[in-house]
Amino acid sequence: MKAKGKLLIQMVIKGFLGFLLLGLLLVGCAGSLGYPNAWLLILSLFSLMMGMGITLLIKYPETLQRRLKAKESETAQKGYIAVMGLLFLSSFALAGLDHRFHWSEVPFGASIIALVVMVIGYGLFAAVILQNSYASRVVEVHKDQTLVSAGLY
């Protein structure tokens, strides 16, 4: 039980810091707390990620531990992750700036459709993680790891 408690604390801290960064990028670049789509995204992602994290904590703690590991050892992967991370974070900053400077007008219905697509995509991601308990955030091979050749993965 002690290991699960440590995992829970690690999950909550990483989750909180991630959502703090996401919120700061979206709302900070928007220049206003009055950015409903930002709050919709933050709350939706928070709900999905915490739900998945709690499911993994209860049923598959080893998988959660692998998912929380973010330290890559391969040099090529480090560069790739850095570039992709920068692009990922830039997309949120760009969304906030778009809201601030009114570069585009997105109908509310389009935002809801995008939210539904995001939830479906996250559901597929969750299914992959649940089907392949070795799906880690970093490239690694475990001694007793089996090859997944069926399912979504």
MOZIWO-V278266 format. One record per residue. N is the residue number from 1. RES is the residue in one letter. PHI is phi in radians with two decimals (999 if undefined). BURIAL is I if it has 16 or more other ideal C-beta (glycine too) atoms within 10 Angstrom, else O. Layout:
n->N res->RES phi->PHI burial->BURIAL
n->N res->RES phi->PHI burial->BURIAL
//
This chain:
n->1 res->M phi->999 burial->O
n->2 res->K phi->-1.11 burial->O
n->3 res->A phi->-1.12 burial->O
n->4 res->K phi->-1.16 burial->O
n->5 res->G phi->-1.11 burial->O
n->6 res->K phi->-1.14 burial->O
n->7 res->L phi->-1.09 burial->I
n->8 res->L phi->-1.06 burial->O
n->9 res->I phi->-1.10 burial->O
n->10 res->Q phi->-1.07 burial->O
n->11 res->M phi->-1.10 burial->I
n->12 res->V phi->-1.14 burial->O
n->13 res->I phi->-1.12 burial->O
n->14 res->K phi->-1.09 burial->O
n->15 res->G phi->-1.11 burial->I
n->16 res->F phi->-1.08 burial->O
n->17 res->L phi->-1.12 burial->O
n->18 res->G phi->-1.10 burial->O
n->19 res->F phi->-1.26 burial->I
n->20 res->L phi->-1.13 burial->O
n->21 res->L phi->-1.09 burial->O
n->22 res->L phi->-1.04 burial->I
n->23 res->G phi->-1.11 burial->I
n->24 res->L phi->-1.10 burial->O
n->25 res->L phi->-1.14 burial->I
n->26 res->L phi->-1.15 burial->I
n->27 res->V phi->-1.28 burial->I
n->28 res->G phi->-1.10 burial->I
n->29 res->C phi->-1.23 burial->I
n->30 res->A phi->-1.28 burial->I
n->31 res->G phi->1.29 burial->O
n->32 res->S phi->-2.82 burial->O
n->33 res->L phi->-1.36 burial->O
n->34 res->G phi->-1.48 burial->O
n->35 res->Y phi->-2.21 burial->I
n->36 res->P phi->-1.00 burial->O
n->37 res->N phi->-1.14 burial->I
n->38 res->A phi->-1.13 burial->I
n->39 res->W phi->-1.16 burial->O
n->40 res->L phi->-1.08 burial->O
n->41 res->L phi->-1.13 burial->I
n->42 res->I phi->-1.05 burial->I
n->43 res->L phi->-1.17 burial->O
n->44 res->S phi->-1.14 burial->O
n->45 res->L phi->-1.08 burial->I
n->46 res->F phi->-1.02 burial->I
n->47 res->S phi->-1.08 burial->O
n->48 res->L phi->-1.11 burial->I
n->49 res->M phi->-1.22 burial->I
n->50 res->M phi->-1.21 burial->O
n->51 res->G phi->-1.06 burial->O
n->52 res->M phi->-1.15 burial->I
n->53 res->G phi->-1.08 burial->I
n->54 res->I phi->-1.18 burial->O
n->55 res->T phi->-1.04 burial->O
n->56 res->L phi->-1.13 burial->I
n->57 res->L phi->-1.03 burial->I
n->58 res->I phi->-1.35 burial->O
n->59 res->K phi->-1.71 burial->O
n->60 res->Y phi->-2.40 burial->O
n->61 res->P phi->-1.07 burial->O
n->62 res->E phi->-1.15 burial->O
n->63 res->T phi->-1.15 burial->I
n->64 res->L phi->-1.05 burial->I
n->65 res->Q phi->-1.06 burial->I
n->66 res->R phi->-1.13 burial->I
n->67 res->R phi->-1.20 burial->I
n->68 res->L phi->-1.40 burial->I
n->69 res->K phi->-1.24 burial->O
n->70 res->A phi->-2.19 burial->O
n->71 res->K phi->-1.48 burial->O
n->72 res->E phi->-1.51 burial->I
n->73 res->S phi->-1.78 burial->O
n->74 res->E phi->-1.39 burial->O
n->75 res->T phi->-1.04 burial->O
n->76 res->A phi->-1.07 burial->O
n->77 res->Q phi->-1.17 burial->O
n->78 res->K phi->-1.03 burial->O
n->79 res->G phi->-1.13 burial->O
n->80 res->Y phi->-1.06 burial->O
n->81 res->I phi->-1.12 burial->I
n->82 res->A phi->-1.10 burial->O
n->83 res->V phi->-1.12 burial->O
n->84 res->M phi->-1.12 burial->O
n->85 res->G phi->-1.11 burial->O
n->86 res->L phi->-1.11 burial->O
n->87 res->L phi->-1.12 burial->O
n->88 res->F phi->-1.06 burial->O
n->89 res->L phi->-1.17 burial->O
n->90 res->S phi->-1.09 burial->O
n->91 res->S phi->-1.12 burial->O
n->92 res->F phi->-1.27 burial->I
n->93 res->A phi->-1.09 burial->O
n->94 res->L phi->-1.10 burial->O
n->95 res->A phi->-1.09 burial->I
n->96 res->G phi->-1.11 burial->I
n->97 res->L phi->-1.13 burial->I
n->98 res->D phi->-1.05 burial->I
n->99 res->H phi->-1.13 burial->I
n->100 res->R phi->-1.11 burial->O
n->101 res->F phi->-1.75 burial->O
n->102 res->H phi->0.94 burial->O
n->103 res->W phi->-1.22 burial->O
n->104 res->S phi->-2.43 burial->O
n->105 res->E phi->-2.11 burial->O
n->106 res->V phi->-1.85 burial->O
n->107 res->P phi->-1.07 burial->O
n->108 res->F phi->-1.01 burial->O
n->109 res->G phi->-1.03 burial->O
n->110 res->A phi->-1.14 burial->O
n->111 res->S phi->-1.14 burial->O
n->112 res->I phi->-1.18 burial->O
n->113 res->I phi->-1.07 burial->O
n->114 res->A phi->-1.08 burial->O
n->115 res->L phi->-1.12 burial->O
n->116 res->V phi->-1.09 burial->O
n->117 res->V phi->-1.09 burial->O
n->118 res->M phi->-1.09 burial->O
n->119 res->V phi->-1.12 burial->O
n->120 res->I phi->-1.09 burial->O
n->121 res->G phi->-1.06 burial->O
n->122 res->Y phi->-1.17 burial->I
n->123 res->G phi->-1.08 burial->O
n->124 res->L phi->-1.13 burial->O
n->125 res->F phi->-1.02 burial->O
n->126 res->A phi->-1.09 burial->I
n->127 res->A phi->-1.09 burial->O
n->128 res->V phi->-1.10 burial->O
n->129 res->I phi->-1.09 burial->I
n->130 res->L phi->-1.24 burial->I
n->131 res->Q phi->-1.43 burial->O
n->132 res->N phi->-2.20 burial->I
n->133 res->S phi->-1.17 burial->I
n->134 res->Y phi->-1.65 burial->I
n->135 res->A phi->-1.19 burial->O
n->136 res->S phi->-1.84 burial->I
n->137 res->R phi->-1.41 burial->O
n->138 res->V phi->-2.10 burial->O
n->139 res->V phi->-1.33 burial->O
n->140 res->E phi->-2.81 burial->O
n->141 res->V phi->-2.14 burial->O
n->142 res->H phi->-1.75 burial->O
n->143 res->K phi->-0.97 burial->O
n->144 res->D phi->-1.74 burial->O
n->145 res->Q phi->-1.17 burial->O
n->146 res->T phi->-1.80 burial->O
n->147 res->L phi->-1.43 burial->O
n->148 res->V phi->-1.57 burial->O
n->149 res->S phi->-2.20 burial->O
n->150 res->A phi->-2.36 burial->O
n->151 res->G phi->1.48 burial->O
n->152 res->L phi->-1.19 burial->O
n->153 res->Y phi->-1.32 burial->O
//
